[in-house]
Every structure is written in C-alpha cells, then in structure tokens.
Amino acid sequence: MKQSVTGGESIRLTNRTAKALREQARRQQFLLRLAAVLASLALAGLAVWLGMQRILYVPLILLGTIALCALLLMLARARYLTLTGQAICTEAAARIMRGERAEQQRIIQTERDMNGIRADLAAHAARREPDEEDEDLYGGVPQVTARVSAAPAAPAQGEPPRRRRRQARLQVLSGEEAK
C-alpha cells in the first residue's frame, strides 16, 4: 500500500505505528483546514453584522480573518510535516530493528551449525579404526618421501649449474585473446 506525499514522491510504510502516525497527520491537517474555513465563515458573518453598525469594523475583521486563516493553515502544514517525519523515522527504526534481529538469528543459526559440524567430526573421529590407512579422507598429514635423482650432486667445474625452467603461470584470457 503506497502512500503519496506532496511532491509526487511515495513512501511505503509497513510499521503499524508509522501508519497510525501518517493517518493522524492527515486527520489533524484536515481538521485544522476545516477550522480555518469555519472561522473565516464565522468572521465574515460577524463582519457583515458589525458592518451594518459601523463600516470601519469590516476591514479590521477581514484582516483578522486573513491572519487567523493563514495561521491555522500554517499550523496544519507544520503538524502534517512533523507527524509524517515521525512516521518515517518510526519506519526506519523498525527496519533497523528487524535487520538486527535477522542478523542475530543468522549468528545463532551459524553457531548451531558449527556445533553440529564439530559434533559430527568428533563422532566420526571416534568411530575411525586406528589401522585404517586412508589419510586423504580424514585430513591427515601426507608423508613426504625422498626422491632420488639421477643427476650429479655437484656440477662439473666450468659448467654453470642447471636450473629447472619454471612453468608459465596460468593466465585468464578474455575477449580476442581467447581465440
């Protein structure tokens, strides 16, 4: 449910408190505008009645009416903006709290998963037979064997030592280079 704001922008409120604040803002703005209309009608009637006795009262009452209506309309707009701002802040705070709660749930779930993995590994290590030789399965350290080389240990005099050529590193090819 999108709510439109003056200026063509829309703000989506999902929090119940924020929605109530927005509705209260609209209600107060409507009531203050209605009060301005009723006050202007009442003061116009008073200006007519007092204008019958003295014409000087008519411009004074009309100036007072204009000032009172302007004050009520400015108050209506200020209240609307204040309550709408509170609604937006309430919505933002609710979203932050939901995000923190979701993050906390993810942390708790991760800890549960890690504890389950540790328990599984401990149970698997307890079931393992000691004479079993498959170290790759259980993460043991591989045994390093000495390699016997047919090359002489020391190079002959006058001859530079032989060096192994390094293999080219892997390169990522992209675009035209891949062809």
N, C-alpha and C positions, 0 to 999 in steps of 0.2 A: 504494500500500500504506500504509494509515494505521495508525499505532501508537497505542495508547491509553495514557494516563498516568493515574496515580491522580488522582481528582478528576473524571473524565469528560471531560477535555479531550483532544484528539488533536493530534499534531504530525506533520507529513509530512516525512520525511527522504528526500532524494534523493541525497545525497552518500554514497559508499561508506564513507569514513572515519567519518562520523556514524552510519551504520547499524551499523558494527562496534563503535563505542563504546557504542551503545544495547544491542547484543547482549551485550557484555562486562559492562555494568551488570547486566543481568538474570541472567547466569551467576554473577557474584560474589554478588549478593543471594541467589540460590538456594543456592549453596554455603555461605554463612555461616549461613543459616537451617538448612540440613541439619546443619552443625557444631553449632549450638545444640541441635537435637533429639538428636543423638548424644551430646553432652556431658551433657545432662540425663539421658538413659537410663543412661549410664555412672556418673554421680554418684549416681543413685537406686540402682543396684545396689551401689555402694560404701557408701551409707548403710545399706542392708539388711544387708550383710555386717558392717560395723563396729557396727551397732546390736545385733547378736547378742552382741557382746562388751561394749559399754558403750552405754547408751541416750543418753548425752549427745552422742555423735557425730552422731546423726540430725538434730537441729535445726541444728547447725552446718553439716553438709554440705548440707542443704536450703537454708539461707540462702546458702551459697556457690554452689549450683546456680542459684538465682534471680538472684543478682548476675551470674554468668557468662553466663547466657542473656540477661539484659537487655542486657549489654554487647555480646554478639555480635549481637543483633537491632538495636541502635542503630548498630553498625558497618555492618551490612548496609544499613540505610536510608541512612546517610551516604554510603557508597560508591555506592549506586544513584543518589542525587541528584547527587553530584559528577560521575559519568560521564555521566549524562543531560544535565546542564548543559553539559559539554564537547561532547557530541554536538550540542546546539542551537547552541552558539557556532560549532562547525565548519561546520554547515549554513549559518548566517548569513554566515560569512566566504566560503564557497564561492559563495553567491548574490551577494555584493558583487563578488567577483572576476569572475563571469560577466557581471554588469551592466557592469563597467568594460571588459571585453573586448568586449562587444557595442557599447558606446559608441565605443570606439576603432575598431572595424570600420566603424561608421557615419561617423565622421570621415574615415577613409581613403577610403571609397566616395564621400563628398561631394567630397573633393579631386580624386578621379579624374574625377568627373562635371564639375566646374568646369573642369578642364584640358581635357577633351574639348570642352566648350562653347566655351572660348576658342580652341581649335584650329579648330573649325568656323567660328567668326566670322572668324578670321584668313584661313582658306582662302576663305571667301565674299567677304571684302573684297578679296582678291587677284584673284578672278575677275570682279569688278564692272567694267563698262565705264565710262570716265570721262564719256561723253556721255549716259549714262542719267539721266533727269530725275525718276524716281520716288523722292523723298526720304522719303516715308512708310514705304516698305519698309525702308530702310536706316538709319533713325533720324537723319536729318539735321535741321538746324535749319530750321524753316519761315521763309519770307521774309515780313516784315511789310510791308504796303502802306499808304500813307497814304490815309485816307478823306476825301473831300471832302464837306462838309456844306453844305446849303442854308440853314442858319440863320445869322443875322448873327453876326459875331465878337464884337461887344460889344452888350450890351442897351441899349435906349434909356433915356434918363435918366428917373428917377421910376418906372420899372418894375423890379420885383425880377427877379433872374436866374432863368431857367427851369432847373429841375433835373429830371433823369430820375428817374422813380419806380423804386425797387428792386422787383424781383420778390420775392414771398414765398419764403422758403426751403422746401425740401422738408421735410415732416413725416411721421413714422411714425405711422400710425393703428392703434389696436388696440381690440379689443372692440367696444363700442357706437359709438365714434367713426367706424368704418369705414363705417357704413350711411348 
